[in-house]
Amino acid sequence: MKIIVDQEKCVASGQCVTSAPDVFDQRDEDGIVVLLAEEPPAGLAADVRQAAAVCPALAIQLEE
């Protein structure tokens, strides 16, 4: 799985960090998503899918 985030779309809701804190973080200055692992371990796949599903801005895309 490869993750692509669109920081331009991000609305800084933090839902991705709540769902997958080992994969996503937020910038201190504005809360915009920061990708920590472009290709996370398989064990985090369910968390990453959840993060993409709950993103209100649809800023997270997954390539399986």
Biopython code that builds the backbone (N, CA, C, O; Angstrom):
import numpy as np
from Bio.PDB.StructureBuilder import StructureBuilder

atoms = [
    (1, "MET", "N", (0.842, -1.177, 0.000)),
    (1, "MET", "CA", (0.000, 0.000, 0.000)),
    (1, "MET", "C", (0.887, 1.239, 0.000)),
    (1, "MET", "O", (1.855, 1.340, 0.754)),
    (2, "LYS", "N", (0.525, 2.176, -0.869)),
    (2, "LYS", "CA", (1.213, 3.463, -0.914)),
    (2, "LYS", "C", (0.193, 4.545, -0.585)),
    (2, "LYS", "O", (-0.946, 4.502, -1.051)),
    (3, "ILE", "N", (0.616, 5.520, 0.225)),
    (3, "ILE", "CA", (-0.262, 6.607, 0.647)),
    (3, "ILE", "C", (0.165, 7.896, -0.037)),
    (3, "ILE", "O", (1.350, 8.216, -0.122)),
    (4, "ILE", "N", (-0.833, 8.630, -0.523)),
    (4, "ILE", "CA", (-0.589, 9.938, -1.113)),
    (4, "ILE", "C", (-1.490, 10.927, -0.374)),
    (4, "ILE", "O", (-2.701, 10.721, -0.290)),
    (5, "VAL", "N", (-0.910, 11.986, 0.153)),
    (5, "VAL", "CA", (-1.713, 13.012, 0.823)),
    (5, "VAL", "C", (-1.640, 14.309, 0.025)),
    (5, "VAL", "O", (-0.601, 14.659, -0.536)),
    (6, "ASP", "N", (-2.744, 14.997, -0.008)),
    (6, "ASP", "CA", (-2.834, 16.290, -0.683)),
    (6, "ASP", "C", (-2.949, 17.363, 0.400)),
    (6, "ASP", "O", (-4.033, 17.618, 0.923)),
    (7, "GLN", "N", (-1.826, 17.980, 0.725)),
    (7, "GLN", "CA", (-1.820, 18.987, 1.778)),
    (7, "GLN", "C", (-2.658, 20.199, 1.415)),
    (7, "GLN", "O", (-3.096, 20.928, 2.306)),
    (8, "GLU", "N", (-2.893, 20.433, 0.135)),
    (8, "GLU", "CA", (-3.723, 21.557, -0.293)),
    (8, "GLU", "C", (-5.197, 21.328, 0.064)),
    (8, "GLU", "O", (-5.928, 22.281, 0.338)),
    (9, "LYS", "N", (-5.623, 20.079, 0.059)),
    (9, "LYS", "CA", (-7.008, 19.741, 0.402)),
    (9, "LYS", "C", (-7.226, 19.640, 1.907)),
    (9, "LYS", "O", (-8.343, 19.843, 2.384)),
    (10, "CYS", "N", (-6.185, 19.333, 2.650)),
    (10, "CYS", "CA", (-6.292, 19.064, 4.087)),
    (10, "CYS", "C", (-6.928, 20.238, 4.828)),
    (10, "CYS", "O", (-6.575, 21.396, 4.604)),
    (11, "VAL", "N", (-7.880, 19.914, 5.720)),
    (11, "VAL", "CA", (-8.546, 20.941, 6.527)),
    (11, "VAL", "C", (-8.127, 20.871, 8.002)),
    (11, "VAL", "O", (-8.742, 21.504, 8.860)),
    (12, "ALA", "N", (-7.089, 20.103, 8.280)),
    (12, "ALA", "CA", (-6.494, 20.028, 9.618)),
    (12, "ALA", "C", (-7.447, 19.516, 10.691)),
    (12, "ALA", "O", (-7.409, 19.987, 11.828)),
    (13, "SER", "N", (-8.300, 18.558, 10.343)),
    (13, "SER", "CA", (-9.245, 18.022, 11.329)),
    (13, "SER", "C", (-8.578, 17.043, 12.299)),
    (13, "SER", "O", (-9.057, 16.848, 13.416)),
    (14, "GLY", "N", (-7.471, 16.429, 11.870)),
    (14, "GLY", "CA", (-6.744, 15.510, 12.741)),
    (14, "GLY", "C", (-7.306, 14.100, 12.804)),
    (14, "GLY", "O", (-6.819, 13.280, 13.583)),
    (15, "GLN", "N", (-8.312, 13.803, 12.009)),
    (15, "GLN", "CA", (-8.904, 12.470, 12.037)),
    (15, "GLN", "C", (-7.902, 11.392, 11.612)),
    (15, "GLN", "O", (-7.950, 10.270, 12.116)),
    (16, "CYS", "N", (-7.022, 11.719, 10.713)),
    (16, "CYS", "CA", (-6.022, 10.749, 10.263)),
    (16, "CYS", "C", (-5.056, 10.395, 11.392)),
    (16, "CYS", "O", (-4.678, 9.234, 11.553)),
    (17, "VAL", "N", (-4.665, 11.387, 12.160)),
    (17, "VAL", "CA", (-3.747, 11.155, 13.283)),
    (17, "VAL", "C", (-4.417, 10.292, 14.355)),
    (17, "VAL", "O", (-3.782, 9.421, 14.949)),
    (18, "THR", "N", (-5.685, 10.539, 14.589)),
    (18, "THR", "CA", (-6.430, 9.744, 15.554)),
    (18, "THR", "C", (-6.530, 8.291, 15.101)),
    (18, "THR", "O", (-6.428, 7.376, 15.918)),
    (19, "SER", "N", (-6.729, 8.077, 13.809)),
    (19, "SER", "CA", (-6.895, 6.728, 13.262)),
    (19, "SER", "C", (-5.581, 5.982, 13.102)),
    (19, "SER", "O", (-5.519, 4.778, 13.351)),
    (20, "ALA", "N", (-4.537, 6.675, 12.694)),
    (20, "ALA", "CA", (-3.251, 6.020, 12.406)),
    (20, "ALA", "C", (-2.087, 6.916, 12.821)),
    (20, "ALA", "O", (-1.417, 7.494, 11.966)),
    (21, "PRO", "N", (-1.841, 7.036, 14.126)),
    (21, "PRO", "CA", (-0.802, 7.952, 14.612)),
    (21, "PRO", "C", (0.631, 7.559, 14.236)),
    (21, "PRO", "O", (1.539, 8.387, 14.308)),
    (22, "ASP", "N", (0.834, 6.304, 13.839)),
    (22, "ASP", "CA", (2.170, 5.884, 13.414)),
    (22, "ASP", "C", (2.453, 6.254, 11.963)),
    (22, "ASP", "O", (3.587, 6.142, 11.497)),
    (23, "VAL", "N", (1.418, 6.693, 11.251)),
    (23, "VAL", "CA", (1.548, 6.993, 9.832)),
    (23, "VAL", "C", (1.355, 8.475, 9.532)),
    (23, "VAL", "O", (1.973, 9.011, 8.612)),
    (24, "PHE", "N", (0.494, 9.139, 10.311)),
    (24, "PHE", "CA", (0.170, 10.540, 10.060)),
    (24, "PHE", "C", (0.485, 11.404, 11.276)),
    (24, "PHE", "O", (0.397, 10.953, 12.418)),
    (25, "ASP", "N", (0.852, 12.646, 11.010)),
    (25, "ASP", "CA", (1.043, 13.644, 12.049)),
    (25, "ASP", "C", (0.501, 14.956, 11.485)),
    (25, "ASP", "O", (0.024, 15.002, 10.351)),
    (26, "GLN", "N", (0.578, 16.011, 12.277)),
    (26, "GLN", "CA", (0.128, 17.323, 11.840)),
    (26, "GLN", "C", (1.214, 18.345, 12.108)),
    (26, "GLN", "O", (1.929, 18.264, 13.107)),
    (27, "ARG", "N", (1.332, 19.322, 11.194)),
    (27, "ARG", "CA", (2.287, 20.412, 11.388)),
    (27, "ARG", "C", (1.841, 21.247, 12.579)),
    (27, "ARG", "O", (0.652, 21.510, 12.755)),
    (28, "ASP", "N", (2.792, 21.655, 13.384)),
    (28, "ASP", "CA", (2.493, 22.457, 14.573)),
    (28, "ASP", "C", (1.863, 23.801, 14.225)),
    (28, "ASP", "O", (0.960, 24.266, 14.922)),
    (29, "GLU", "N", (2.332, 24.420, 13.160)),
    (29, "GLU", "CA", (1.889, 25.783, 12.863)),
    (29, "GLU", "C", (0.460, 25.893, 12.328)),
    (29, "GLU", "O", (-0.205, 26.906, 12.545)),
    (30, "ASP", "N", (-0.017, 24.853, 11.628)),
    (30, "ASP", "CA", (-1.362, 24.977, 11.045)),
    (30, "ASP", "C", (-2.186, 23.694, 11.065)),
    (30, "ASP", "O", (-3.332, 23.695, 10.616)),
    (31, "GLY", "N", (-1.632, 22.614, 11.571)),
    (31, "GLY", "CA", (-2.386, 21.365, 11.693)),
    (31, "GLY", "C", (-2.517, 20.553, 10.423)),
    (31, "GLY", "O", (-3.197, 19.528, 10.417)),
    (32, "ILE", "N", (-1.886, 20.984, 9.354)),
    (32, "ILE", "CA", (-1.969, 20.257, 8.083)),
    (32, "ILE", "C", (-1.255, 18.909, 8.211)),
    (32, "ILE", "O", (-0.241, 18.786, 8.899)),
    (33, "VAL", "N", (-1.807, 17.911, 7.537)),
    (33, "VAL", "CA", (-1.295, 16.543, 7.613)),
    (33, "VAL", "C", (0.167, 16.454, 7.182)),
    (33, "VAL", "O", (0.612, 17.134, 6.257)),
    (34, "VAL", "N", (0.895, 15.588, 7.888)),
    (34, "VAL", "CA", (2.273, 15.237, 7.550)),
    (34, "VAL", "C", (2.318, 13.719, 7.470)),
    (34, "VAL", "O", (1.908, 13.033, 8.406)),
    (35, "LEU", "N", (2.809, 13.197, 6.369)),
    (35, "LEU", "CA", (2.901, 11.757, 6.174)),
    (35, "LEU", "C", (4.215, 11.254, 6.757)),
    (35, "LEU", "O", (5.291, 11.693, 6.352)),
    (36, "LEU", "N", (4.122, 10.333, 7.708)),
    (36, "LEU", "CA", (5.313, 9.789, 8.364)),
    (36, "LEU", "C", (5.839, 8.540, 7.661)),
    (36, "LEU", "O", (7.028, 8.232, 7.737)),
    (37, "ALA", "N", (4.941, 7.819, 6.974)),
    (37, "ALA", "CA", (5.334, 6.574, 6.305)),
    (37, "ALA", "C", (4.553, 6.443, 5.009)),
    (37, "ALA", "O", (3.362, 6.133, 5.031)),
    (38, "GLU", "N", (5.213, 6.678, 3.878)),
    (38, "GLU", "CA", (4.540, 6.605, 2.584)),
    (38, "GLU", "C", (4.067, 5.189, 2.273)),
    (38, "GLU", "O", (3.016, 4.999, 1.661)),
    (39, "GLU", "N", (4.847, 4.198, 2.699)),
    (39, "GLU", "CA", (4.482, 2.796, 2.507)),
    (39, "GLU", "C", (4.550, 2.103, 3.867)),
    (39, "GLU", "O", (5.568, 1.500, 4.205)),
    (40, "PRO", "N", (3.479, 2.185, 4.640)),
    (40, "PRO", "CA", (3.477, 1.645, 6.002)),
    (40, "PRO", "C", (3.478, 0.118, 6.020)),
    (40, "PRO", "O", (3.129, -0.513, 5.022)),
    (41, "PRO", "N", (3.869, -0.482, 7.150)),
    (41, "PRO", "CA", (3.837, -1.935, 7.286)),
    (41, "PRO", "C", (2.418, -2.466, 7.109)),
    (41, "PRO", "O", (1.448, -1.768, 7.405)),
    (42, "ALA", "N", (2.301, -3.680, 6.635)),
    (42, "ALA", "CA", (1.001, -4.294, 6.380)),
    (42, "ALA", "C", (0.120, -4.312, 7.624)),
    (42, "ALA", "O", (-1.105, -4.245, 7.516)),
    (43, "GLY", "N", (0.720, -4.401, 8.785)),
    (43, "GLY", "CA", (-0.041, -4.436, 10.028)),
    (43, "GLY", "C", (-0.806, -3.154, 10.316)),
    (43, "GLY", "O", (-1.703, -3.149, 11.159)),
    (44, "LEU", "N", (-0.467, -2.072, 9.633)),
    (44, "LEU", "CA", (-1.156, -0.796, 9.829)),
    (44, "LEU", "C", (-2.180, -0.500, 8.734)),
    (44, "LEU", "O", (-2.797, 0.566, 8.732)),
    (45, "ALA", "N", (-2.360, -1.425, 7.818)),
    (45, "ALA", "CA", (-3.242, -1.192, 6.664)),
    (45, "ALA", "C", (-4.669, -0.845, 7.078)),
    (45, "ALA", "O", (-5.263, 0.069, 6.506)),
    (46, "ALA", "N", (-5.223, -1.539, 8.039)),
    (46, "ALA", "CA", (-6.599, -1.268, 8.463)),
    (46, "ALA", "C", (-6.719, 0.136, 9.048)),
    (46, "ALA", "O", (-7.699, 0.833, 8.787)),
    (47, "ASP", "N", (-5.735, 0.553, 9.831)),
    (47, "ASP", "CA", (-5.743, 1.900, 10.405)),
    (47, "ASP", "C", (-5.643, 2.965, 9.318)),
    (47, "ASP", "O", (-6.311, 3.997, 9.386)),
    (48, "VAL", "N", (-4.804, 2.708, 8.315)),
    (48, "VAL", "CA", (-4.627, 3.665, 7.219)),
    (48, "VAL", "C", (-5.913, 3.772, 6.397)),
    (48, "VAL", "O", (-6.312, 4.871, 6.013)),
    (49, "ARG", "N", (-6.553, 2.652, 6.130)),
    (49, "ARG", "CA", (-7.824, 2.681, 5.394)),
    (49, "ARG", "C", (-8.881, 3.463, 6.177)),
    (49, "ARG", "O", (-9.666, 4.216, 5.601)),
    (50, "GLN", "N", (-8.886, 3.275, 7.487)),
    (50, "GLN", "CA", (-9.827, 4.016, 8.330)),
    (50, "GLN", "C", (-9.532, 5.519, 8.255)),
    (50, "GLN", "O", (-10.452, 6.329, 8.146)),
    (51, "ALA", "N", (-8.268, 5.881, 8.313)),
    (51, "ALA", "CA", (-7.885, 7.295, 8.232)),
    (51, "ALA", "C", (-8.347, 7.913, 6.923)),
    (51, "ALA", "O", (-8.863, 9.031, 6.912)),
    (52, "ALA", "N", (-8.165, 7.197, 5.820)),
    (52, "ALA", "CA", (-8.607, 7.706, 4.526)),
    (52, "ALA", "C", (-10.128, 7.840, 4.487)),
    (52, "ALA", "O", (-10.659, 8.795, 3.921)),
    (53, "ALA", "N", (-10.816, 6.890, 5.085)),
    (53, "ALA", "CA", (-12.280, 6.896, 5.067)),
    (53, "ALA", "C", (-12.872, 8.042, 5.876)),
    (53, "ALA", "O", (-13.914, 8.581, 5.502)),
    (54, "VAL", "N", (-12.233, 8.424, 6.973)),
    (54, "VAL", "CA", (-12.790, 9.463, 7.846)),
    (54, "VAL", "C", (-12.276, 10.862, 7.531)),
    (54, "VAL", "O", (-12.708, 11.828, 8.161)),
    (55, "CYS", "N", (-11.375, 10.990, 6.583)),
    (55, "CYS", "CA", (-10.854, 12.308, 6.221)),
    (55, "CYS", "C", (-11.966, 13.148, 5.606)),
    (55, "CYS", "O", (-12.471, 12.805, 4.537)),
    (56, "PRO", "N", (-12.358, 14.246, 6.259)),
    (56, "PRO", "CA", (-13.469, 15.045, 5.741)),
    (56, "PRO", "C", (-13.156, 15.759, 4.423)),
    (56, "PRO", "O", (-14.068, 16.129, 3.683)),
    (57, "ALA", "N", (-11.876, 15.950, 4.133)),
    (57, "ALA", "CA", (-11.477, 16.656, 2.915)),
    (57, "ALA", "C", (-11.092, 15.702, 1.783)),
    (57, "ALA", "O", (-10.777, 16.142, 0.678)),
    (58, "LEU", "N", (-11.119, 14.397, 2.061)),
    (58, "LEU", "CA", (-10.689, 13.392, 1.080)),
    (58, "LEU", "C", (-9.271, 13.679, 0.592)),
    (58, "LEU", "O", (-8.976, 13.566, -0.597)),
    (59, "ALA", "N", (-8.411, 14.046, 1.518)),
    (59, "ALA", "CA", (-7.032, 14.418, 1.186)),
    (59, "ALA", "C", (-6.082, 13.231, 1.192)),
    (59, "ALA", "O", (-4.901, 13.391, 0.886)),
    (60, "ILE", "N", (-6.568, 12.047, 1.531)),
    (60, "ILE", "CA", (-5.728, 10.855, 1.596)),
    (60, "ILE", "C", (-6.159, 9.876, 0.517)),
    (60, "ILE", "O", (-7.312, 9.446, 0.480)),
    (61, "GLN", "N", (-5.231, 9.528, -0.355)),
    (61, "GLN", "CA", (-5.483, 8.548, -1.407)),
    (61, "GLN", "C", (-4.595, 7.332, -1.170)),
    (61, "GLN", "O", (-3.444, 7.463, -0.755)),
    (62, "LEU", "N", (-5.139, 6.147, -1.440)),
    (62, "LEU", "CA", (-4.395, 4.918, -1.240)),
    (62, "LEU", "C", (-4.223, 4.197, -2.570)),
    (62, "LEU", "O", (-5.158, 4.102, -3.366)),
    (63, "GLU", "N", (-3.020, 3.692, -2.798)),
    (63, "GLU", "CA", (-2.744, 2.840, -3.952)),
    (63, "GLU", "C", (-2.413, 1.472, -3.399)),
    (63, "GLU", "O", (-1.414, 1.293, -2.702)),
    (64, "GLU", "N", (-3.254, 0.514, -3.715)),
    (64, "GLU", "CA", (-3.073, -0.852, -3.193)),
    (64, "GLU", "C", (-2.127, -1.643, -4.059)),
    (64, "GLU", "O", (-1.857, -2.810, -3.773)),
]
sb = StructureBuilder()
sb.init_structure("model")
sb.init_model(0)
sb.init_chain("A")
sb.init_seg("    ")
for serial, (resi, resn, name, xyz) in enumerate(atoms, 1):
    if name == "N":
        sb.init_residue(resn, " ", resi, " ")
    sb.init_atom(name, np.array(xyz, "f"), 0.0, 1.0, " ", f" {name:<3s}", serial, name[0])
structure = sb.get_structure()
